[in-house]
Amino acid sequence: MSLGHVEVKGATLASAATLSAEVNLTKAYRDVFVEVPTIASASTMYIQAASELGGTFRRIVELAAGVEVEVEITSPSNKMVRIPAGLRNLKIELTSAPSAAVEFKVIAGN
């Protein structure tokens, strides 16, 4: 049994920054995760997406019982965060800047 194509890209959040560089996946995938390493500072994490490369990035919002809810990850350390299917252009946002650079991985597959 084959797992199919898997793509892994790095996303670096520089020290004293709150937004990573853009991560561009080569295609839309059914399964997309962000691997979150240990982050020393307490913060809230959001995933932003754009409809095109270099486009305007916006926080991901989902509907829960008919109410819009921002997808926020509190205490974002040592987690695998699932991203809605089909999004290709992503950025990672922290509400507090880390004191050292943080290396995230975006893992996508079908």
Contacts in CASP RR format, 6 or more apart in sequence:
PFRMAT RR
TARGET T0000
AUTHOR 0000-0000-0000
METHOD contacts of the structure
MODEL  1
MSLGHVEVKGATLASAATLSAEVNLTKAYRDVFVEVPTIASASTMYIQAA
SELGGTFRRIVELAAGVEVEVEITSPSNKMVRIPAGLRNLKIELTSAPSA
AVEFKVIAGN
3 109 0 8 1.000
4 109 0 8 1.000
4 110 0 8 1.000
5 109 0 8 1.000
5 110 0 8 1.000
6 107 0 8 1.000
6 108 0 8 1.000
6 109 0 8 1.000
7 25 0 8 1.000
7 26 0 8 1.000
7 29 0 8 1.000
7 107 0 8 1.000
7 108 0 8 1.000
7 109 0 8 1.000
8 105 0 8 1.000
8 106 0 8 1.000
8 107 0 8 1.000
8 108 0 8 1.000
9 23 0 8 1.000
9 24 0 8 1.000
9 25 0 8 1.000
9 105 0 8 1.000
9 106 0 8 1.000
9 108 0 8 1.000
10 23 0 8 1.000
10 103 0 8 1.000
10 104 0 8 1.000
10 105 0 8 1.000
10 106 0 8 1.000
11 20 0 8 1.000
11 21 0 8 1.000
11 23 0 8 1.000
11 34 0 8 1.000
11 90 0 8 1.000
11 91 0 8 1.000
11 92 0 8 1.000
11 103 0 8 1.000
11 104 0 8 1.000
11 105 0 8 1.000
11 106 0 8 1.000
12 20 0 8 1.000
12 21 0 8 1.000
12 101 0 8 1.000
12 102 0 8 1.000
12 103 0 8 1.000
12 104 0 8 1.000
13 19 0 8 1.000
13 20 0 8 1.000
13 92 0 8 1.000
13 94 0 8 1.000
13 98 0 8 1.000
13 101 0 8 1.000
13 102 0 8 1.000
13 104 0 8 1.000
14 101 0 8 1.000
15 97 0 8 1.000
15 98 0 8 1.000
15 99 0 8 1.000
15 100 0 8 1.000
15 101 0 8 1.000
16 97 0 8 1.000
16 98 0 8 1.000
16 99 0 8 1.000
17 97 0 8 1.000
17 98 0 8 1.000
18 93 0 8 1.000
18 94 0 8 1.000
18 95 0 8 1.000
18 96 0 8 1.000
18 97 0 8 1.000
19 48 0 8 1.000
19 91 0 8 1.000
19 92 0 8 1.000
19 93 0 8 1.000
19 94 0 8 1.000
20 91 0 8 1.000
20 92 0 8 1.000
20 93 0 8 1.000
20 104 0 8 1.000
21 91 0 8 1.000
22 50 0 8 1.000
22 53 0 8 1.000
22 54 0 8 1.000
22 57 0 8 1.000
22 89 0 8 1.000
22 90 0 8 1.000
22 91 0 8 1.000
23 89 0 8 1.000
23 90 0 8 1.000
23 91 0 8 1.000
23 92 0 8 1.000
23 106 0 8 1.000
24 53 0 8 1.000
24 88 0 8 1.000
24 89 0 8 1.000
25 32 0 8 1.000
25 88 0 8 1.000
25 89 0 8 1.000
25 90 0 8 1.000
25 106 0 8 1.000
25 108 0 8 1.000
26 88 0 8 1.000
27 88 0 8 1.000
28 85 0 8 1.000
28 86 0 8 1.000
28 87 0 8 1.000
28 88 0 8 1.000
29 85 0 8 1.000
29 86 0 8 1.000
29 108 0 8 1.000
29 109 0 8 1.000
29 110 0 8 1.000
30 85 0 8 1.000
30 86 0 8 1.000
30 109 0 8 1.000
30 110 0 8 1.000
31 82 0 8 1.000
31 85 0 8 1.000
31 108 0 8 1.000
31 109 0 8 1.000
31 110 0 8 1.000
32 82 0 8 1.000
32 83 0 8 1.000
32 84 0 8 1.000
32 85 0 8 1.000
32 86 0 8 1.000
32 87 0 8 1.000
32 90 0 8 1.000
32 106 0 8 1.000
32 107 0 8 1.000
32 108 0 8 1.000
32 109 0 8 1.000
33 80 0 8 1.000
33 81 0 8 1.000
33 82 0 8 1.000
33 83 0 8 1.000
33 106 0 8 1.000
33 107 0 8 1.000
33 108 0 8 1.000
34 47 0 8 1.000
34 80 0 8 1.000
34 81 0 8 1.000
34 83 0 8 1.000
34 90 0 8 1.000
34 92 0 8 1.000
34 104 0 8 1.000
34 105 0 8 1.000
34 106 0 8 1.000
34 107 0 8 1.000
35 80 0 8 1.000
35 104 0 8 1.000
35 105 0 8 1.000
35 106 0 8 1.000
35 107 0 8 1.000
36 45 0 8 1.000
36 73 0 8 1.000
36 76 0 8 1.000
36 77 0 8 1.000
36 78 0 8 1.000
36 79 0 8 1.000
36 80 0 8 1.000
36 81 0 8 1.000
36 104 0 8 1.000
37 77 0 8 1.000
37 78 0 8 1.000
37 102 0 8 1.000
37 103 0 8 1.000
37 104 0 8 1.000
38 77 0 8 1.000
38 78 0 8 1.000
39 76 0 8 1.000
39 77 0 8 1.000
39 94 0 8 1.000
39 98 0 8 1.000
39 102 0 8 1.000
40 98 0 8 1.000
40 99 0 8 1.000
40 100 0 8 1.000
41 96 0 8 1.000
41 97 0 8 1.000
41 98 0 8 1.000
41 99 0 8 1.000
42 75 0 8 1.000
42 96 0 8 1.000
43 76 0 8 1.000
43 94 0 8 1.000
43 95 0 8 1.000
43 96 0 8 1.000
43 98 0 8 1.000
44 72 0 8 1.000
44 73 0 8 1.000
44 74 0 8 1.000
44 76 0 8 1.000
44 94 0 8 1.000
44 95 0 8 1.000
45 72 0 8 1.000
45 73 0 8 1.000
45 76 0 8 1.000
45 81 0 8 1.000
45 92 0 8 1.000
45 93 0 8 1.000
45 94 0 8 1.000
45 95 0 8 1.000
46 59 0 8 1.000
46 60 0 8 1.000
46 70 0 8 1.000
46 71 0 8 1.000
46 72 0 8 1.000
46 73 0 8 1.000
46 92 0 8 1.000
46 93 0 8 1.000
46 95 0 8 1.000
47 59 0 8 1.000
47 60 0 8 1.000
47 71 0 8 1.000
47 81 0 8 1.000
47 83 0 8 1.000
47 90 0 8 1.000
47 91 0 8 1.000
47 92 0 8 1.000
47 93 0 8 1.000
48 57 0 8 1.000
48 58 0 8 1.000
48 59 0 8 1.000
48 60 0 8 1.000
48 90 0 8 1.000
48 91 0 8 1.000
48 92 0 8 1.000
48 93 0 8 1.000
49 57 0 8 1.000
49 58 0 8 1.000
49 60 0 8 1.000
49 83 0 8 1.000
49 87 0 8 1.000
49 89 0 8 1.000
49 90 0 8 1.000
49 91 0 8 1.000
50 56 0 8 1.000
50 57 0 8 1.000
50 58 0 8 1.000
50 89 0 8 1.000
50 91 0 8 1.000
51 89 0 8 1.000
52 89 0 8 1.000
53 89 0 8 1.000
54 89 0 8 1.000
55 89 0 8 1.000
57 89 0 8 1.000
57 91 0 8 1.000
59 70 0 8 1.000
59 71 0 8 1.000
59 93 0 8 1.000
60 70 0 8 1.000
60 71 0 8 1.000
60 83 0 8 1.000
60 84 0 8 1.000
60 87 0 8 1.000
61 68 0 8 1.000
61 69 0 8 1.000
61 70 0 8 1.000
61 71 0 8 1.000
62 68 0 8 1.000
62 69 0 8 1.000
62 71 0 8 1.000
62 84 0 8 1.000
63 69 0 8 1.000
73 79 0 8 1.000
73 81 0 8 1.000
76 94 0 8 1.000
83 90 0 8 1.000
83 106 0 8 1.000
90 106 0 8 1.000
92 104 0 8 1.000
94 102 0 8 1.000
END
